[in-house]
């Protein structure tokens, strides 16, 4: 039996235990399975099996261990939808939004944390008040408890974990962290950009990022024998917490990489405040006084929207001119000066597809560190359906039925159409529309 | 009888007509009163009087003419709250959220346009596809139907309307618009920054903004005899549509003012694409290729939040160290790289006031052109109440009861505490909390 088969067998046992309400077997399975949201070939998770058969104790156990109740199976059902259909009332209660912890009334008083997309949710406390404390920063950077991550031309330096079957398991790559002493090749006669990222939840471990672009690639292994420079897209194979830390670092390093001169006077600038400021070296420059933004890192607000047809039954997706074949996604674009989020949604959808949008609802957001976007995800309600494409922006745009969207989301579309994977907010807002319009 | 008394008399008659259901009298009053949301000394509007007495026909007439149903009186009631209290069911129906125009189900299918704050809602169609069409732009700028607005060191050039009593009436200042021919003093031997703002709803009138900072102040009257340079805060006395246009222009001109050199190589940059791009003049510069943001205008996402206490009964407001005495507002701060909107809210509230925040709800947003913020307004639900102030940021922070917040909003606080005026999103999100927790 090879590793792959062993894994499949564990998954099967895990699902059987959930379906049968066998909490002992479940407890053992949980110990060996790193991903409790693992699906069978019809897209069912353990949570769905437990919900189907009304095992409230198992549902509670799985929820307590962080199982994702938003996962949908191949026919577009969530665990909640399944429990509702089979009248498993206790399970429905558990899966519905947790009740407000406060005793007061009104729609504003919920305290649920809300949606946290991939690339959000960093465990680090940024401790912004330490950024001006050079002594503290220097001691933290050179201390023994530090974790320093490295980037080479904005690609993270990772360690490839040896001998690990990756299918359905944990990520294959991990961010590599080092101590200051390991980085002599980086700091030798150099002053690379160093960013203070924050302190871990224990309060004991400061995290930093360092730009190692000046170290020749072949010398990277001098830092650590497993070290490799991966393309920046390796960030999507990281665990959620690592990806969020990596994203924060990459956006800041990209800013330092591209903003080395004062845009107001053209003089050199220097890095300050733990990497959160750049200061002009010309003492007479206007950028040293007044209200402006030239000294601070950029974050570019961007709208990305699931556009719903006026009858609520279809979703508008488009293919950018640089997209791979058969790949569709949400329309998106930068918020312009003087625009609200809602106005930017309406403008972009009309510019790109000729479709008019009325009401716009905020859904959630996602920092996108390539290089510095804040993707603001919305559900946009179209008031017209005729499509006129701007061919500079889009190659194609189409209305899709709910059924077809589910086929695309679950990689079961007859023409093999695809869409962004789960780590992208586009996937999340498309799926949210599918869930909100569920019919069994 | 002076102008002020005549005006007061009209307001009184207008309110009486609404209270009595006299639509004929109301129609006459409407013709002479520029502001139909005018309040009496207890903060009541005509809409409230009509709602109190159940005159559904008057309510409909006032709503059709754009009366604002979100206005609150001195005791924190809206017209809807008043109608509910007095059981005026027909009026309640009219004042409640307009029904969805679509026939389908579910929470995502509303099509109401949502909140539009001051500085949003520009009537111009940006026509981004024209930005690369130099010939079209040049003809539009020099054509006879153009409207060109001017800025002197980022302050709008306005015309002060002579002989107008301003109390409760329209704004005193208007953006000054010119034709190209009027601006010979501006364009003579100069190439000032020119921004294409868009085309008016008729499609016939292109709007541009021009930087006239190089024209000496005393020569501004050569453009137009009523022309004056007002501080940038004059934007808040403009009508909503003018303010939005002015905001778009100011943010772009502020960007051109501060970003004249390539931040990647330090070479000069030139203005391109109708003002929406700056291009490095060094043909070898990295900024001419690859994915980056150095060539495009900045918009800085900022969070601003009404922080509600765990029991839902109090609101946290703070006084920045540079605020005028007795002035309180919402906490706010820039979104950092790698952060979601919700995370930025939690970080800022904890940093500034030591209060923990759980659930964060998006409310609405507002572009803030001083110089380039996108203020993202949220309702943040605190999970703790103890306050620890960061004295670098705040001078004071306090929990206020709903009653006290109403006193502050309506300028009736016994200690004369005040808060931002209606044009600021802070005011709108504070008022939204008051409305959402209404009790009569």
HADDOCK unambig.tbl for C-alpha pairs under 7 A between the chains (distance, minus, plus):
assign (segid A and resid 102 and name CA) (segid B and resid 310 and name CA) 6.33 0.50 0.50
assign (segid A and resid 102 and name CA) (segid B and resid 311 and name CA) 5.88 0.50 0.50
assign (segid A and resid 103 and name CA) (segid B and resid 311 and name CA) 6.77 0.50 0.50
assign (segid A and resid 104 and name CA) (segid B and resid 311 and name CA) 6.06 0.50 0.50
assign (segid A and resid 104 and name CA) (segid B and resid 312 and name CA) 6.21 0.50 0.50
assign (segid A and resid 106 and name CA) (segid B and resid 436 and name CA) 6.86 0.50 0.50
assign (segid A and resid 106 and name CA) (segid B and resid 437 and name CA) 6.51 0.50 0.50
assign (segid A and resid 109 and name CA) (segid B and resid 312 and name CA) 6.15 0.50 0.50
assign (segid A and resid 109 and name CA) (segid B and resid 381 and name CA) 6.81 0.50 0.50
assign (segid A and resid 110 and name CA) (segid B and resid 359 and name CA) 6.64 0.50 0.50
assign (segid A and resid 111 and name CA) (segid B and resid 358 and name CA) 5.48 0.50 0.50
assign (segid A and resid 111 and name CA) (segid B and resid 359 and name CA) 4.37 0.50 0.50
assign (segid A and resid 111 and name CA) (segid B and resid 381 and name CA) 6.11 0.50 0.50
assign (segid A and resid 112 and name CA) (segid B and resid 358 and name CA) 6.58 0.50 0.50
assign (segid A and resid 112 and name CA) (segid B and resid 359 and name CA) 4.89 0.50 0.50
assign (segid A and resid 113 and name CA) (segid B and resid 358 and name CA) 5.48 0.50 0.50
assign (segid A and resid 113 and name CA) (segid B and resid 359 and name CA) 4.38 0.50 0.50
assign (segid A and resid 114 and name CA) (segid B and resid 359 and name CA) 6.18 0.50 0.50
assign (segid A and resid 120 and name CA) (segid B and resid 338 and name CA) 6.86 0.50 0.50
assign (segid A and resid 120 and name CA) (segid B and resid 339 and name CA) 6.17 0.50 0.50
assign (segid A and resid 120 and name CA) (segid B and resid 340 and name CA) 6.07 0.50 0.50
assign (segid A and resid 244 and name CA) (segid B and resid 338 and name CA) 6.60 0.50 0.50
assign (segid A and resid 247 and name CA) (segid B and resid 338 and name CA) 5.58 0.50 0.50
assign (segid A and resid 248 and name CA) (segid B and resid 337 and name CA) 5.34 0.50 0.50
assign (segid A and resid 248 and name CA) (segid B and resid 338 and name CA) 4.01 0.50 0.50
assign (segid A and resid 251 and name CA) (segid B and resid 337 and name CA) 6.00 0.50 0.50
assign (segid A and resid 252 and name CA) (segid B and resid 337 and name CA) 6.67 0.50 0.50
assign (segid A and resid 258 and name CA) (segid B and resid 263 and name CA) 6.43 0.50 0.50
assign (segid A and resid 258 and name CA) (segid B and resid 264 and name CA) 4.74 0.50 0.50
assign (segid A and resid 259 and name CA) (segid B and resid 263 and name CA) 4.47 0.50 0.50
assign (segid A and resid 259 and name CA) (segid B and resid 264 and name CA) 5.15 0.50 0.50
assign (segid A and resid 260 and name CA) (segid B and resid 263 and name CA) 5.70 0.50 0.50
assign (segid A and resid 260 and name CA) (segid B and resid 264 and name CA) 5.63 0.50 0.50
assign (segid A and resid 261 and name CA) (segid B and resid 263 and name CA) 4.44 0.50 0.50
assign (segid A and resid 261 and name CA) (segid B and resid 264 and name CA) 6.10 0.50 0.50
assign (segid A and resid 261 and name CA) (segid B and resid 265 and name CA) 6.42 0.50 0.50
assign (segid A and resid 261 and name CA) (segid B and resid 266 and name CA) 5.22 0.50 0.50
assign (segid A and resid 262 and name CA) (segid B and resid 263 and name CA) 5.77 0.50 0.50
assign (segid A and resid 263 and name CA) (segid B and resid 258 and name CA) 6.45 0.50 0.50
assign (segid A and resid 263 and name CA) (segid B and resid 259 and name CA) 4.50 0.50 0.50
assign (segid A and resid 263 and name CA) (segid B and resid 260 and name CA) 5.70 0.50 0.50
assign (segid A and resid 263 and name CA) (segid B and resid 261 and name CA) 4.43 0.50 0.50
assign (segid A and resid 263 and name CA) (segid B and resid 262 and name CA) 5.77 0.50 0.50
assign (segid A and resid 263 and name CA) (segid B and resid 263 and name CA) 5.03 0.50 0.50
assign (segid A and resid 264 and name CA) (segid B and resid 258 and name CA) 4.73 0.50 0.50
assign (segid A and resid 264 and name CA) (segid B and resid 259 and name CA) 5.14 0.50 0.50
assign (segid A and resid 264 and name CA) (segid B and resid 260 and name CA) 5.61 0.50 0.50
assign (segid A and resid 264 and name CA) (segid B and resid 261 and name CA) 6.08 0.50 0.50
assign (segid A and resid 265 and name CA) (segid B and resid 261 and name CA) 6.41 0.50 0.50
assign (segid A and resid 266 and name CA) (segid B and resid 261 and name CA) 5.23 0.50 0.50
assign (segid A and resid 266 and name CA) (segid B and resid 266 and name CA) 4.53 0.50 0.50
assign (segid A and resid 266 and name CA) (segid B and resid 267 and name CA) 6.68 0.50 0.50
assign (segid A and resid 267 and name CA) (segid B and resid 266 and name CA) 6.69 0.50 0.50
assign (segid A and resid 292 and name CA) (segid B and resid 371 and name CA) 6.38 0.50 0.50
assign (segid A and resid 298 and name CA) (segid B and resid 300 and name CA) 6.99 0.50 0.50
assign (segid A and resid 299 and name CA) (segid B and resid 300 and name CA) 6.17 0.50 0.50
assign (segid A and resid 299 and name CA) (segid B and resid 301 and name CA) 6.89 0.50 0.50
assign (segid A and resid 299 and name CA) (segid B and resid 337 and name CA) 6.05 0.50 0.50
assign (segid A and resid 300 and name CA) (segid B and resid 298 and name CA) 7.00 0.50 0.50
assign (segid A and resid 300 and name CA) (segid B and resid 299 and name CA) 6.17 0.50 0.50
assign (segid A and resid 300 and name CA) (segid B and resid 300 and name CA) 6.66 0.50 0.50
assign (segid A and resid 301 and name CA) (segid B and resid 299 and name CA) 6.89 0.50 0.50
assign (segid A and resid 301 and name CA) (segid B and resid 301 and name CA) 6.28 0.50 0.50
assign (segid A and resid 310 and name CA) (segid B and resid 102 and name CA) 6.27 0.50 0.50
assign (segid A and resid 311 and name CA) (segid B and resid 102 and name CA) 5.97 0.50 0.50
assign (segid A and resid 311 and name CA) (segid B and resid 103 and name CA) 6.74 0.50 0.50
assign (segid A and resid 311 and name CA) (segid B and resid 104 and name CA) 5.97 0.50 0.50
assign (segid A and resid 312 and name CA) (segid B and resid 104 and name CA) 6.23 0.50 0.50
assign (segid A and resid 312 and name CA) (segid B and resid 109 and name CA) 6.16 0.50 0.50
assign (segid A and resid 337 and name CA) (segid B and resid 248 and name CA) 5.35 0.50 0.50
assign (segid A and resid 337 and name CA) (segid B and resid 251 and name CA) 6.02 0.50 0.50
assign (segid A and resid 337 and name CA) (segid B and resid 252 and name CA) 6.69 0.50 0.50
assign (segid A and resid 337 and name CA) (segid B and resid 299 and name CA) 6.04 0.50 0.50
assign (segid A and resid 337 and name CA) (segid B and resid 372 and name CA) 6.82 0.50 0.50
assign (segid A and resid 338 and name CA) (segid B and resid 120 and name CA) 6.86 0.50 0.50
assign (segid A and resid 338 and name CA) (segid B and resid 244 and name CA) 6.59 0.50 0.50
assign (segid A and resid 338 and name CA) (segid B and resid 247 and name CA) 5.57 0.50 0.50
assign (segid A and resid 338 and name CA) (segid B and resid 248 and name CA) 3.99 0.50 0.50
assign (segid A and resid 338 and name CA) (segid B and resid 367 and name CA) 5.26 0.50 0.50
assign (segid A and resid 339 and name CA) (segid B and resid 120 and name CA) 6.18 0.50 0.50
assign (segid A and resid 339 and name CA) (segid B and resid 367 and name CA) 6.07 0.50 0.50
assign (segid A and resid 340 and name CA) (segid B and resid 120 and name CA) 6.07 0.50 0.50
assign (segid A and resid 340 and name CA) (segid B and resid 365 and name CA) 5.92 0.50 0.50
assign (segid A and resid 340 and name CA) (segid B and resid 366 and name CA) 5.86 0.50 0.50
assign (segid A and resid 340 and name CA) (segid B and resid 367 and name CA) 6.15 0.50 0.50
assign (segid A and resid 341 and name CA) (segid B and resid 365 and name CA) 6.88 0.50 0.50
assign (segid A and resid 358 and name CA) (segid B and resid 111 and name CA) 5.40 0.50 0.50
assign (segid A and resid 358 and name CA) (segid B and resid 112 and name CA) 6.51 0.50 0.50
assign (segid A and resid 358 and name CA) (segid B and resid 113 and name CA) 5.47 0.50 0.50
assign (segid A and resid 359 and name CA) (segid B and resid 110 and name CA) 6.63 0.50 0.50
assign (segid A and resid 359 and name CA) (segid B and resid 111 and name CA) 4.32 0.50 0.50
assign (segid A and resid 359 and name CA) (segid B and resid 112 and name CA) 4.88 0.50 0.50
assign (segid A and resid 359 and name CA) (segid B and resid 113 and name CA) 4.39 0.50 0.50
assign (segid A and resid 359 and name CA) (segid B and resid 114 and name CA) 6.18 0.50 0.50
assign (segid A and resid 362 and name CA) (segid B and resid 362 and name CA) 6.75 0.50 0.50
assign (segid A and resid 365 and name CA) (segid B and resid 340 and name CA) 5.92 0.50 0.50
assign (segid A and resid 365 and name CA) (segid B and resid 341 and name CA) 6.90 0.50 0.50
assign (segid A and resid 366 and name CA) (segid B and resid 340 and name CA) 5.87 0.50 0.50
assign (segid A and resid 367 and name CA) (segid B and resid 338 and name CA) 5.23 0.50 0.50
assign (segid A and resid 367 and name CA) (segid B and resid 339 and name CA) 6.05 0.50 0.50
assign (segid A and resid 367 and name CA) (segid B and resid 340 and name CA) 6.16 0.50 0.50
assign (segid A and resid 371 and name CA) (segid B and resid 292 and name CA) 6.38 0.50 0.50
assign (segid A and resid 372 and name CA) (segid B and resid 337 and name CA) 6.81 0.50 0.50
assign (segid A and resid 381 and name CA) (segid B and resid 109 and name CA) 6.78 0.50 0.50
assign (segid A and resid 381 and name CA) (segid B and resid 111 and name CA) 6.04 0.50 0.50
assign (segid A and resid 437 and name CA) (segid B and resid 106 and name CA) 6.67 0.50 0.50
